[in-house]
Amino acid sequence: MTGELSPIDKAKFVAAKRAADFVEDGMRVGLGTGSTAAWLVRCLGEKVRDEGLRFRGIPTSTRTAQLAREMGIEVISLDEAKWLDVTIDGADEFDADLNLIKGGGGALLQEKIVATASDQMVVIADAAKEVEHLGAFPLPIEVIPFGWQTTQALVEETLVALDVMGRKATLRMNGDAPFVTDECNHILDLHLGRIGNARQVAMVINQIPGVVENGLFIDICDQVVIGFGDGRVEVRDINAGTVSEDQIEFADDENMFQDL
């Protein structure tokens, strides 16, 4: 089955498979949202089934919770867990300092809450997600539905004073209706092009009435696991200042591909 995957999907898979090794028996693990995080949940489900791994997963979205249960993973809430050993999640972009843009899957609020309630955050991504400067991927911000157009206007006005290339904000849609998050909010995608000072943008945007949270994850990620289409994996630890490489071997009859 792996022979039918695109190079990008293979890269996501090997990153997820390597990151699954961070999970040990008895841990409380934050489970991210998105295509790469879905590979992780499948990899962990395989370890639960085949190796007897036992841990409790705290999903960052209803989609992830459903998949985790289907994979045989015990799911609990963040309130039940209180504090996590590790959160493993994907990213839409990451830079050399492991600052991130997240929220392409629409779960940025729960993702940030879970990540910051963890001893460490591990990001899994294909190599294409690494950028010199954040901002090419539209920055999602979660806003309450009430007065969202006013919030959009305030955001665009605020961006004029910030070090960004673009200032257009668009309402994310789901077909003909606005996209709705798990918290029943909307998402504005900010087309910034390039973010010169991500920390400043994150702080200023969050001060605007109507904004719940933004998709900039600053000083939250501890390690990134980067997958490549040829099975190589690079692990970078921002705290230890180390970089390691592995080669992930996979068979064409991997169990997790049977349902794809």
LINTA-V472361 format. One record per helix or strand of 3 or more residues. SS is the DSSP state (H for helix, E for strand). FROM is the first residue (numbers start at 1). TO is the last residue. Records with the same first field share a line. If there is no record, write none. Layout:
SS = FROM-TO  FROM-TO
//
This chain:
H = 2-4  7-22  35-51  62-70  78-81  108-116  127-129  148-159  198-205  255-257
E = 28-31  56-59  86-89  121-126  139-143  168-171  186-191  211-214  223-227  232-237  242-247
//
